[in-house]
Structure formats: C-alpha cells, structure tokens
Amino acid sequence: MNREVTLPLIVDHRGTLQVSAADVSKLLRTMGGRWLHLVESGDEQLDEDTVAALTIELAKLADRIDVACIAHSSGGRA
C-alpha cells in the first residue's frame, strides 16, 4: 500500500484552516483504535491482518495531516 494521497487544506480567504487538524487526526486514530478493539474482543467479521494494516495507514494519514497543518500554521510547506 504505497499510494500517496494528496490532502488539500481547506482555508478561508485569510488562510485560516476551516477544519481542526487535531479533530481530524483524532477521528482517524480513534477509528483504527476501535477496529483493533473489536478484533481483540473476538469480532469474527473482521480480519485481524486487514484491520492492523488499515489502522497503520490511518495513523500515517493522521500524521501527514498534522505535519501539513503545522507547516501551514508556521508559514512553510510540508
């Protein structure tokens, strides 16, 4: 799974971010955590390897959002 995803930052005319990066990152990490919890609790409908891979990818995506937003806030580019 080596595809790059480009995430546009949604900013207003003043350059202010319209979505809290912390909220989006938290949502992505929470989704992965809940999937892992379901696997650990014995949910037979979820494949453990698939859930692990998806959770890792969601965490990477959350990290990329954090970096991009930090760069935006500091006036740089990630």
C-alpha positions as semicolon CSV with decimal commas, in nm:
position;residue;x (nm);y (nm);z (nm)
1;M;0,000;0,000;0,000
2;N;0,237;0,271;-0,122
3;R;-0,007;0,511;-0,282
4;E;0,031;0,875;-0,191
5;V;-0,279;1,071;-0,104
6;T;-0,279;1,448;-0,151
7;L;-0,486;1,624;0,109
8;P;-0,596;1,976;0,032
9;L;-0,609;2,207;0,330
10;I;-0,938;2,391;0,346
11;V;-0,862;2,754;0,423
12;D;-1,065;3,073;0,400
13;H;-0,957;3,392;0,221
14;R;-0,736;3,485;0,522
15;G;-0,557;3,149;0,522
16;T;-0,735;3,023;0,835
17;L;-0,789;2,648;0,845
18;Q;-1,157;2,554;0,837
19;V;-1,123;2,209;0,992
20;S;-0,931;2,140;1,308
21;A;-0,639;1,915;1,223
22;A;-0,647;1,783;1,578
23;D;-1,010;1,675;1,534
24;V;-0,946;1,501;1,202
25;S;-0,631;1,330;1,330
26;K;-0,812;1,218;1,644
27;L;-1,101;1,081;1,437
28;L;-0,867;0,877;1,215
29;R;-0,674;0,737;1,511
30;T;-0,995;0,664;1,703
31;M;-1,140;0,469;1,411
32;G;-0,833;0,248;1,396
33;G;-0,833;0,201;1,772
34;R;-1,198;0,096;1,774
35;W;-1,140;-0,153;1,494
36;L;-0,850;-0,302;1,689
37;H;-1,067;-0,324;1,999
38;L;-1,333;-0,511;1,802
39;V;-1,072;-0,760;1,677
40;E;-0,933;-0,806;2,028
41;S;-1,283;-0,866;2,165
42;G;-1,333;-1,151;1,918
43;D;-1,542;-0,996;1,642
44;E;-1,524;-1,273;1,383
45;Q;-1,632;-1,050;1,096
46;L;-1,307;-0,855;1,097
47;D;-0,980;-0,988;0,962
48;E;-0,701;-0,912;1,209
49;D;-0,431;-0,852;0,946
50;T;-0,656;-0,621;0,742
51;V;-0,757;-0,422;1,049
52;A;-0,393;-0,388;1,154
53;A;-0,290;-0,266;0,808
54;L;-0,578;-0,019;0,788
55;T;-0,507;0,111;1,138
56;I;-0,144;0,173;1,046
57;E;-0,245;0,356;0,728
58;L;-0,497;0,571;0,917
59;A;-0,227;0,665;1,168
60;K;0,012;0,756;0,886
61;L;-0,257;0,969;0,725
62;A;-0,324;1,141;1,057
63;D;0,048;1,210;1,092
64;R;0,061;1,360;0,743
65;I;-0,235;1,585;0,822
66;D;-0,064;1,700;1,140
67;V;0,260;1,778;0,957
68;A;0,081;1,963;0,675
69;C;-0,117;2,173;0,919
70;I;0,187;2,252;1,132
71;A;0,371;2,361;0,817
72;H;0,073;2,573;0,711
73;S;0,049;2,737;1,053
74;S;0,419;2,816;1,058
75;G;0,410;2,958;0,705
76;G;0,611;2,675;0,548
77;R;0,525;2,381;0,332
78;A;0,546;2,016;0,427
